[in-house]
Amino acid sequence: MFQLEARLAEKEENLLEKDLIFEQVNRLVDRVKNKAEGGKEDTLELAKKVRVNSIQLKTSLDASVVFTINELQATLKMLIHLTF
């Protein structure tokens, strides 16, 4: 009878250890999930900023190109006027 009680106590101890490990693993998994979710939010925010910056850059480049074309047209008109 004593041996059965000792084996039962040992099994209960092993089960408690496994439960403790299981809880620790669950906490670690939760931490990793939270970090992954945070990473998704960071990536989304970065993508939004890149999009806004690329639109601003394109707008700036478009304005610069239009300005340069206008300057060239003015120079061309002046050259044509001087030639005739």
C-alpha positions in Angstrom: 0.0 0.0 0.0 2.9 2.3 0.9 4.4 1.8 -2.6 1.1 2.7 -4.3 0.9 5.9 -2.3 4.5 6.8 -3.1 3.9 6.2 -6.8 0.7 8.2 -6.7 2.5 11.1 -4.9 5.3 10.9 -7.5 2.8 11.0 -10.4 1.0 14.0 -8.7 4.3 15.8 -8.4 5.1 15.1 -12.1 1.7 16.3 -13.1 2.1 19.5 -11.1 5.5 20.1 -12.7 4.0 19.6 -16.1 1.1 22.0 -15.3 3.7 24.6 -14.2 5.6 24.1 -17.4 2.4 24.3 -19.4 1.5 27.6 -17.7 4.9 29.1 -18.4 4.7 28.1 -22.1 1.3 29.7 -22.3 2.7 32.9 -20.9 5.5 32.9 -23.3 3.2 32.2 -26.2 1.0 35.1 -25.1 4.0 37.4 -25.0 5.1 36.4 -28.4 1.6 36.9 -29.8 1.5 40.4 -28.3 4.8 41.3 -29.8 3.7 39.9 -33.2 0.5 42.0 -33.0 2.5 45.1 -32.1 4.8 44.4 -35.0 1.8 44.2 -37.3 0.6 47.6 -36.1 4.1 49.0 -36.5 4.3 47.6 -40.1 0.9 49.1 -41.0 1.9 52.5 -39.6 5.1 52.4 -41.5 3.3 51.5 -44.7 0.9 54.4 -44.2 3.9 56.8 -43.7 5.7 55.5 -46.8 2.5 56.0 -48.8 2.0 59.6 -47.6 5.7 60.4 -48.2 5.7 58.9 -51.7 2.6 60.9 -52.6 4.2 64.1 -51.2 7.4 63.3 -53.2 5.5 62.7 -56.4 3.5 65.9 -55.9 6.8 67.8 -55.3 8.4 66.2 -58.3 5.4 67.0 -60.5 5.5 70.6 -59.4 9.2 70.8 -60.0 8.8 69.3 -63.5 5.9 71.7 -64.3 8.1 74.6 -63.1 11.0 73.4 -65.3 8.8 73.0 -68.3 7.4 76.5 -67.8 11.0 77.9 -67.6 12.0 76.1 -70.7 8.9 77.4 -72.6 9.7 80.9 -71.5 13.3 80.5 -72.6 12.2 79.1 -75.9 9.7 81.9 -76.5 12.5 84.4 -75.7 14.9 82.7 -78.1 12.3 82.6 -80.8 11.5 86.3 -80.3 15.2 87.2 -80.4 15.7 85.1 -83.6 13.0 86.8 -85.6 
